[in-house]
Amino acid sequence: MTLPQQPTTPAKALRRRSLLALATLACAGASPWALAQDKWPSKPVRIVVPFAPGGTTDLLARAIAPDLSRVFGQSFIVDNKPGAGGNIGADLVAKSAPDGYTLLMGTVGTHGINQSLYASMPYDPQKDFAPITLVAGVPNVMVMNAERAAKLGIGTVPEFIRYAKANPGRLNMASSGNGTSIHMAGELFKSRTGVFMTHIPYRGSGPALMDMVAGNVDVMFDNLPSAMPHIKSGKLKAFAVTSAQRSPAVPDLPTVEEAGPLPGFEASSWFGLLAPAGTPADVVLRLQQETAKALNSPATKEKLVAQGAIPSGNTPQEFTRMIQSEISKWAVVVKASGAKVD
């Protein structure tokens, strides 16, 4: 017996066509996240900073967030998630949905150094991320509490080395966390000069700088932008930058290579935007293009250069190759320094 067919209502017909369209996209291999990207962003976007407020990672994220908010018509919110040398915040983003709503302000630590420094990593810096763009390169600067430096008669890199060798263990070295370029610049300095300093890791440059200014710690190889206000105020004494060339922001300050002299000494930092692996390519490209425009706007560029940062905005492909190169480079530095974190 043949059962009578139920009449097809307009709602049922529409639902059937929608299901058929979804099935067609699925058969074509379309990502489920790509289905909603025509309207991206339709809600606020989070930029995770894997360090405490006040450091260069935080400063750079907050420098570009207003421009991205204005262009895309949605808030770009900076969310600080410090800990484990940046690994906690980076891992949070690696395991987030690849929908363009959770981004990472990654660093040379999270995506260059940590893989060689830590015994185990919660994420893969290459496989778990879609690089968007390098935001800026930044030299580090060797700084000391100004009052303590004057009291000990330390005004140059050679004088620092002489004092540290004559007084092993008397000086301590702050960093923004294990595995950061600030930490590794100090470790490289220790290994190249033979001095001993106790390493004191913080959860970001901000807290470390507060203790530096207060005189609770002695020396730090901080990122130049976050240290600059304290250098200008006279609270910190700057000895040298750790980059291969002098910084235009402080042209009278020598490099460590010049001041040491320590031939070949170089330990700079960089910061860039990344998304979880699988984020739609069109979203990644739009983010790269608008970030590059923001970084090259006269106002933002002038501000960052004055702080000691060198704005970039390179392509996702260029940033991907750079990360690969940095992982190899820092593996050699970590091995030479002997530093390890369990």
N, C-alpha and C positions, 0 to 999 in steps of 0.2 A: 504494500500500500504506500502510495506517495503522500508524504506530509505536505500540507500547504505551506508555501514560503511566506515568511513574515515580510511585510512591506518595509523597504529601506527608508528610514527617516533622514532628513538633511544632516542631523548631528552624527548619525552612524556613518553616513557617506563621507563626511569630513574626517571622522576619526580613522576610517579605513584608508583614506588617501594619505593621512599623516603617517600612519604606520607603514604604508607602502614606501613613502619617501624616506623614512628612517631606515627601513630595510635596504633600500637602494644605496644609501650613503654607507651603511655598514658593510655591504658587499664590496663597495668601492674602496674600503680600507680607511674611511674617514675616522679621525679620532673623535670620541664622544665630546671632548672638550672643544673641538673645532665647531661643533654645531651651534654653540652660543657665542662665538667670537665676533659675529657681525655687530653685536651690541657692546663689545668690550671697549672700555670698562663701564659697567652699569652699577658699580658700587665702589667704595673706597679700596685703594690698593695699599698693602702694607710693605714697607721696606724694613726688613729686619737688620739691625745693626748688632753684630755679635760681641759688642763691647759696651762698657758703661758710657753714659753721657760725658761729654767734655773732651773726648779724644778726637783725633783726626778723622777716623771712620765715621763718627757721629757728625762732625762738622760738615763733611762732604755730603753725607746723606741729606742733611738739613739744608745744604746750599742748593741742591737740585730739586728737592721735593716741591717747593712752591711753583717753580716753572712747570713741572710735570702736572701738578694739580690744575694750573691755569689752562694748559693746552688740552688736557683730556677731559676737563670738566668734572673730575672726581678728586676727592682728597687723596693725596699720597702721604700716608702716616708713617713716621719713623718710630719703630718699636725696638727698644734696646733689650737684648737677651744675652747678657754676658756670661762668661764662664768657660773654663777648659781651653784657654787660648783661642777662643772664637769657635770652638767645635760645637758647643751647645746650640748657638744660634744658627750656624751653618747646617747642622743636622736637622734642625726644625724645618728649614726651608727645603732641604733635600727630600724630606718625607711629606711635604705639602702637595696639595693637588696642583697639577701643571696647568692651571687655568689663567695665569697672568695676574692673580690677585695677591700673591706672596712672592716677594723678591728679596734678594740678599745683597747687602753691600759687603762683598767679599774683599779679602785682603791677601797680601803676599803670604801671610801666616796661614789662613784657612785654605788657600789654594796653591801654595808653593812650598811652604816649610813643613807644615804639620805632618804630612804624609811620611816624611823621613824622620821626624822628631819623636812622634808618639808610637808606642809599641803596638797599639791597635787604634783604628779609626772607625767612627760610627758611620762614615759616608765615604764615597769615592769622589774626590774633587773633580774628576773628569767625567765619569760615567753618570753621575747623579745630578749634573747641572747643565743648563743651556746658557753659555756665556752671552751677555748682551753687549757690554762695552766697557772698556777701561775708562774710568772716570778721571783719575789723575795719578801721576807719579809724584813721589814726595821724597826728598832727602831726609835722613835722620840727622839729629844734631846732638853732639856730646855736651851735656850741660851738668852743672853742679850748683848746689845751693850757694848763692853768692857770698853770704856771710861766712859760711864754713870754708869756702875756697880762700877767702881773704885771710881768715884766721890761721889756716895751714900754709899760707904762702904759695898757693897753687894758682897760676894764671895762664899756663899753657899746657899742651899735651905732654911734652917732655917732663915738665915739672910734676904733672900728675903721675906719670909712670915712675919717676924717681921716688916720690912719696909712697906710692902703693907698694913698690918693691922693698922699701926700707921699713914699711909698716904692714906686713901681710895680715890680712883679716881685719884691719882697722876701718876699711871703707866697705860700704855695701852698695849694691847696684839695683835700682828699681826697674821694673818693666811693666808693660801693660798686660802681661800674661805669658805663660810658657808657650814658646813656639812663635811668638810675634816677631816681626823684624826688629823691634826694639830690643827684645831679649837676645836674638841671634847676633845683632850688631855688637852687643856687649860681650857675648861669648866669643865672637871672632876677635874682638879687641883683646880679651884675656888670653886667648890662645896665641895671638901674634906677639904680644908683649911679655907674656910670662907672669903677669900680675894676678893676684888672687883677690876677688871681691865676692862677698856673699850675695847671691841673687835673691831678691825679694819680689815675687810676682804679684801683681794686682789684677783687678778685673776690668782694666782699661786704663788709658792714659790719664783720664780725669782724676781718679782717686790717687794715682801715683804722683801726679803733679802737685796735688794738694799737700801730700806728705813731703814732697821735695821743697816746696815753698816754706812749709812749716819747719824744715830742718830735721825731719825725722829720718830721711834717707839722703845719701850723699850724691850719687851720680846716676845719670840716666841717658840713654841714647834715644831720645824721644823723636817722634815725627815733628818736623819743623813747624807746621801750621799750629799745632796745639801748644808747642813750647814758646812760640813767638811772642805772645802777649807778656809772658813772664820774663823773657829776655829783655824786651823793651822797657818793662817796669823796673828792671835792675834786680829782681828777686832771684833770677838764675844767671849764672855766669856761663856763657857759651864758649867752648874751646875750638870746635871744628865741626864741619858737616861730614857725614859718612859717605856722601856720593863721590863719584869719580871726578866731577867738576864742581866748582864753586856754585852756590845758589845765587841767582840774580836778586833774590829778596834780601840776602846778607852778603854782598859781594866782597866785603872786607874780611869775612870769616874764611880761614883756610880749610882745605879738606884734611881729613885724618892722614891721608897719604902724604900730603905736603908737610903737615905739622909734626908728625910722628918722629922722623919720617917712617912711614910704613908702606913701602911700594905695593901697589896693587890692591890696597884696602878699599873695599866698596861694599856697602850694605844698605841699599835704599829700599823704600817701601812703595807699594802701589795699592790702589783701591778700585774696585769695579763692580758693576751691577751684574747679577746672575739670577736666573730663574730655575725652577725645578726642571729636570730633563723631561722632555715631552711637551713642553709649553709650545703652543702653535707658533710656527715660524713667522707668521704675519704679525703676531703680537710682539715677538722678540724684535723684529725689524722696526716696528713703529716706536718701540721704547728706545732703541738705539738711535734712531734718527732724531727724535725729540730731545733726548739727553745730549746728543752732540750739539744740537742747536743751542740748548741752554748753556752748555759749557763754553760755547764760542760767542755768546752774547757779550758785548763790551763790558757791561756791569759785572756779570758773574766772573768773566775771565780776569778782569782787573783785580777783583777782590781775591780770587784764589792765588793769582801770581804774587800779590803783595804778601800773602800768608806763607809763601814758599812752595805752593803746589803747582804742578805743570799739567793743565787740563788736556784731556785727550779726546775721547768720543770715537774711538776706532770701531771698525766693523766687528760683528760677532765672529767672523772667521779669523780676523787678525787677533782678536782677544783669545780665541781658542788656542791658536798657535803659541801665543805668548805664555799662556798658562802651562802648556806642555814644556816649553823651554825653561820656565821658572822652576818647575818641579825637579828637572834634571840639575839645574844650577845649584839649587839649595840643598840637594842631596849631598853634593860634594862639600858644601860649607858645613852642614850638620855633622858629617863624618869627620871633617878636619877639627871641628870644635870639641868633639866628644860628647856633646850634649845629648841627653835622652830623657824622655818623660814616660813613665809607666802608665 
